[in-house]
Amino acid sequence: MQKSRFLIALGSNQRHIRHGLPPAILSAAIATLNDYHVTLLKQSSIINSLPIGPSNRRYANAAAILETEQNPIDMLSTLKTVESVFGQRRGQPWSRRVLDLDIILWSEGAFSSSNPALIIPHKEMQRREFVLRPAAEIAASWRDPVTGLTVRQLAYRNSQR
């Protein structure tokens, strides 16, 4: 089977009893992905960002390029499994969470399914500095298949708002 690459966004704003503070959780999540037939190719630095929505806690955010034989549906399942290993998400959307993993881009282009959680490119990517800034660090030349713009261009446009 052919390998493909995924650009994923990682976020955390809640302490974990075993891994500690959010930056350590992101590092542990990357290491855990190895157990699911996923190879880490690149990882961005970890940034801090303000929350969106009702949460009052700052986030630790990063991006990673992963290589795998998994298709997007299986990759989403893997990411959700890893999230659950770190604890269940409680409360409303955008509230505090131990770990959030999202597919942002896929090396094979756009992808959509009946699952609203699986639309590639991620529908909110262009408006989120906390996604674009780390992503531009490791995947600057990747292109959004919808706009044709590179991640670097999207990050620059977003920073000018």
Buried (B, 14 or more C-beta within 10 A) or exposed (E): EEEBBBBBBBBBBBBBEEBEEBBBBBBBBBEBBEEBEBEEBBBBEBBEBEBEEEBEBEBBBBBBBBBBEBBBEEBBBBBEBBBEBBBEBEEEEEBBBBBBBBBBBBEBEEBEEEEEEBBBBBEEBBEBBBBBBBBBBBBEEBBBBEEEBBBBBBBEEBEEE
